Amino acid sequence: MPTESTFLLAGLFLLLAAAGWALGRFGERDEDEDAPPPLNIDYLKGLNFLLNEQTDQALEHFLKMVRVDDKTIETHFALGSLFRRRGEVDRAIRIHQNIIARPDLAAEQRDQAMYSLAKDYLRAGLLDRAENIFGQLAAGSRYQVEALENLCKIYEQEREWQRAIESGQKLEVLSGQSLALQIAHYYCELAEQALSKKDFNAARAFVKKAQSGRPRTQRGALTRAHIAHETNDSKTALRLYHRIIDENTYLITEALPALVKIYEDESSIGQLDKSLRALLTKMPEMKTDVAYTAIVNDIGGIDIIDECVEEYMLNEPTLTEFVDIQAVNASSAADRSLALAKVRAALSKLASTIPRYQCKECGFSSQRLLWQCPSCRDWETQRPFTTVSFDTLLQRSSGSV
C-alpha cells in the first residue's frame, strides 16, 4: 500500500508539474504562441517510480532532477523537511547544503537554509554542528529566537549549564517571555555539580543565584538542605527539611528519609516523633503521604510513622482482597503486630519495583525524582504517586502477602 510519504512526494511532483505547465502556458512564450507547453519527461519518470512504490528511487531521481533556482528553491525546502520527518536526515542535509552552496542566494533564503540544516544536524544527533549553526543564527538573523531556544535544548543535553543560562537570559530579552523557572534549575544543576565535587562555597553561591529574584523553587530549598547535611550543619539541614514537610510540599518523599537519617545519627528519634505528631494533628491529610513515603523507603521504628503505615494498610481497599483484616484485628496483640509487619514488608518489597514519580504534563513515570522530564523536557513537572498501585502487583504476587 502507498505510504503517507508516497502521497506527499507525489503531491510535490504534481505541484511542480502543474507549475511548469502554468509557466509554459501563461508565461513568456517563444515566437510560436500556439505551440503547447512541453511536458517534462522527468516528472513522468519520477511519478512512475512512485506509482510502482519505488519511493527511494523516486526521491533520488527528484534530488538529481531539480535544479536550485528561484522557481524550485521552496520545493527544495519542502523536500528537505519531508526527508527529515521520514528520518532520512542524510538526504535532508544534502538538500540544504546544496541550497547554501548557491552563490547568488538571498540572505533571507540563506538563513532559512542554515536553520533547516541545523535542525537536520540536531535530528541526526550531531550536536556540535547544530550548535555552531544555531550560534551563528542567534548572533543576528530572523531566526534568533528559534536558534536560542534550540541552543538551550542542546546545552541541556550536553549539561553545559552556564552556557544554557547565557542563552536563556538572551532569549528572555528577545522573546519577552519569562524563563525564570528554567534558569533557576540551570543554577541548581550547577549547585549539584559543585556539591558532588565538595565545592560547598560554589554550591551555596549557585543556589543563591537560583533563588535570587526568581521563584523560590522547592528544589532550591532541597539543595540547600543537602549542602547543609554534607557540611555537617545539621541544625540548618533539619530546619530546611522540616520547612519542606511543614509546607506540605510534594517533596516530602525526598525530605522525610533525610530527616530520619539525621535524627537517627543524632540519636534523637523521639524529637522527630514529637514534631511529626504536632504536624499531623494540624494536617491529618498528610498521614497518607507519610505512610506512602515510609513504605516505598522502608522506614520503620518510629511510632508516629508506624501508626500512619498501619492506618494506611487497614484502610487500603485493595489489600482487603488479599488480607483478612478482620482476622488480623481479632488476633492477639503479638500476632496482630507480626501479621501487619509481614504485610508491610511485602508491600515495601513490591513498592520498590514500581515507579514512584509521574510527570503531570505527559505521564512519564520513573523510580526516582527527575527535575527535567526526559519525555516532554519540561522542568519540575514530576510528582510522587500518593498511593502505591498494588492491585496489579498483588494479583501477580498474592502469595507474598
N, C-alpha and C positions, 0 to 999 in steps of 0.2 A: 504494500500500500504506500502511496506517496506520503512523505512526511510533511510536517508544517514547514520545515526549511525548504523543501522542494517547491511548495506553493509560493513561498516568499521569493525564492530565486526566479521562479517562472514569472512572477509578477514584475520583478526587476527587468527581465528580458523584454517582456511585453511593453512595459513603460518606455524602455529605450527604443524599441522598435517603433512604437507609436510616435515618440518624439522625433525620431529620424524621418518617419513618413511625413509628419507635420511640417518639419523644416523643409523637406523636399517639395511638399505640396504648396506651402504658403510662403516660404522664404524666398530668398533671392534665387532666380532661375536662370538657366542658360538661355541662349537665343531660342532654343526650341521650347517655347512655352507650353506646347501641347503634349510634350513627352511625359509619360507617367513617371513618378519618382521611383528610383531603383529600390528594390527590396534587398537589404543586406543579407547575403547568404550566411554570414557568421551568426546572425541571430537565429536563423533556422537550424543551424548546426547545434548551437547551444540548447535550443528548445528540444531538439531531438534527443540530446543526452538526458535532459530532464524527463521527457516522456518515457524514456527507457529506464528511468530510475538510476541513471548513472550520474548521481549528484556530484561526486568528486571530479569526474571528468568535465562536467559542465562548469564547475567552479574554476578549474584550471584554465579551461578554454576562455571563459569570460575574463579572467585575470589577464591573459595574454592579449585578448582581443581589444579590450577597452584602452584607448589612449587617453592619458590625462590631459584634458583641455577644459576650457570654460564650460563646455556643454556636458562633460562627463564627470567632473570632479565631485558633485554631490552624489552621483551614483557610486563613485569610489568610496565615499564616506559611508553610505548606506550599506554597501557590500562589506566593508571592514567591520562595521558594527555587527552585521549578521554573522560573520566569521567568529567574532569574539563571543557572541551569545551561544554559538554552537560549540565553543571550546577550542576552535581551531585558531588559537592566538598567533601561531607562526604565520599563517596566511594574512591575518589582520595586520600584523607587524609589517609584512612585505608591502601591503597596500599603502599603509600610512607612511612608511619610509619612502615609497615611490612618489607620493604626493609632495613630501617635504623636499625631495631632491629636485623638484621642478624649479628652475632658476627664476622664472618670472612670476612666482606665486605671490599673491597679495598677502600683506601682513596678517589680516584677519583670518585668511584661509590657512596660513602657516600656523598660527596659534591653535586653530581648530585641529589641524593635523597633529601637532605636538601633543595637545591634550588627549586626542584619541590614542596616539602611540603610548603615552604614559599610562593610560588605562589598560592598554594591551599588556604592557610590561607588568603592571600590577596584577592583572588576571593570571599572568604566567608565573607569578612569584618572583619576578626579577626586581626586587625592591630597590636596589641601588640605582638601576637605570630609571625606574619610575620616579624615585626621589629626586634625581638630577633634573629631569624634565619639569616635574611639578615645581621644583625650586626656581627654575627659570621663569615659569609662568607666574609664580607668586610674586616675583620681583616687579612685574608690570605687564599685565595683559587683561583682556576681558574675562579671563578665567582665574583671576586672583583668588576669589572666594572658594571656588571649587578646588583649586590647587592646594590652598591652605587646609581645607577640610581633609583632603586625601593625605597631605603631609602628616597631619595629626594621627590619622589611622596608621600610616607607615611607622611613625615613631612609637606608637603604642605597641605595634607588633615587635619592633626592634628593641623596645624597652629603653628608648633614648628619651627619658622623661624631661630633661632640661630643654631639649630641642622641641619636644611636644609643647612645653609651657610657652616657649617663644612663639611658636606657630599659633597656638591657641590665643595668645594675647593679641597678635596681629589680626587674627580672624575676628576677635571681638570688636576691634576698632573698625574694620572694613565692613562687617556684616551688620553691626549694631545689635547683635544678639549676645546674651549673657552665656558664658561658658564657665560660670563660677564653680559649679559642682565638679565639672570635668577637670578643670585646672587644679582644684583643691585635691582631687585624687592623684593627679600627677605629683604634687608635692608630697602627698602621703606615701607614694611609691618610692620617692627619693628618701623619705624618712626611714622607711623599712629597709631599704638598701643600706643606708648608713648604720642602722641598728644591727643588721646582720654582720657588719664589719666592726661592731663595738665602738663606732664613732658616735658617741652619745650626744656630744655638743652639736654636731651637724644634724643629727636626727631631731633634736629639740628645735633647732632653727627651721628645719623644713616643716615641721608640724605647725609651728607658729605662723609661717607664711601661708600654710594651707587654711588656717582659720582666721587670718588677718583680713578684715574687710570682706570676708566671704561667708557663706552659710557654714555654720559650725557642724560639720558632718559628724555623725556618730563614729565614723572611722577615725577621725582626728582624736577624739577622746579615748578610744580604744588603743590607738597607737601610743598616746601619751602614757596611758596606764602600763603598756608593755615596756616602755622605756624606763618608767619608774621601777617596775618589777625587776628589770635587768640590772639596774643600778642599786638594787637593794634598798630603795626608798619605799619601803612597804607602806608607810603612812600615806604617801601620795597615791600609790597604786590602789590601796584599799578605798580611798576617798573617790577616786575616779571610777573604779569598778562598781562601787555602791551607787554612784550617781547614774551610771548606765542602767542599773537594775531598778533603782528608785523611780526613774523616769519612764519605766515600763516600756523600754525600747525593745526592738526585735533582737538586739544583741545580747539578751540575757543568756542565750545559748553559748555565747563566747565568754561573757563576763563571769557567770556563776562558777564554771570549773576553775577559772583563775583565782577567784575569791577563795574557794575551798582549799586550793593548793597553798595559798599564803597563810590562811588560818591554821591549816594543819602544820605547816613549817614552824609557826609561832606557838603551836600547842594552845590555841585559843578558839577551838571549835564552838565552845559554849557561847562565845560572843557573837559568832555568825548565826547560831541558832536564835539567839535573842533578837538580833536585828531583822532577821527574816520573818520571825513571828510578828513583830511590830508592823512590818511592811504588808504582810498578808492579811493582817487584821484590817488594815485600811483598804487594801485592794485584793479581796479574796479571789477575784477573777484570774489572778496571776498564778494560782495554785496549779492549774493545768500546765502553764509554761514551766514552772519549777519541776513538776513531775516529768514532763517530757524531756527536759534537759538532763535530769538525773538518770532517766532510763537510757537515753542514747549515749551518755558519757559514763554510764555505770558508776554513778556517785551514790554512796550509801554511808550509813553510820552516823548520820546527823538527824536527830529526832524530827525536826520540822520537815525536812526533806523526805524522810521515810514516810511520814504521815501523808504528805502530798501524793507520794507514789502509791501508797496503799489506797487512798481515796480514789485516785485515778483508775487503778486496776479494778476496784469494786464497782465503779460506775462506767466502765468501758463496755458498751453493748456488745462488741464483737467477742470479747472474752467470755461472755456468758454462754456462748455456743461451745466452748471448749473446756471451761472450768465450772464446776458446780459450786457457785458462790455460796449458796445456802448451806451446803455441806461444810464448806470451809468455815463459815461463820459459826456453825454449830459445834465445831471441834474445840478441843481444849486450847488454852492459850498457846501452849508449846507447839501443838500440831498445826494450829492456825498460822502461827508465825513461820513454821517450816514450809507449809504449803505455799504461802504468799511469797516466801523467799525463792522457792523454786520457780514460781510463775514469773517473778521479777527477773531472775537470772536468764530464763528462756527469752523473755521479751527483750532484754538488753542484747542478747546474742542475735536475735532476729533483727533488731533495730540497726545493728552495725552493718547489715547487708543492704539496706535501702537508702535512697537519697534523703538528705536532711534539709536541703535548701532547694527553693524553686524560684525562677525568675518570674516576677509578676507581669512582665511585659510579653514574653514569648513562651514561658512554660518550661524552659530548660532547667533540669534538676541536676544536683551534684551532691556528693558526700560532704564536701567542705564549703565554707563560705568563700565565694569568688566575688571580688569587688566589681569586676567588669564581666558581664555575661559573655561567655565565649560564642554564644549563638547570635544574639541581637546586638552585641557590642555596647549596650547601654551600661551606665555606671550606677552602682548601688541600687540595683533592682531586685537582688535576691532576698528572699525572706525565708525564715525557717518554717517547716511544717509545724503546726501546733499540736498535731496528734500523730501518732505512729500508725501507718497504714498496715494494720496487722491482718486484715481479712484474707488477702491472697496468700500472704506468707504462712498464716496459721493453717490454711487449707492444705498447703503443701507439707507443713511440718506439725500437724496436730499432735503427733506422738511426742513432741518435745516438751509440751506444756503440761 
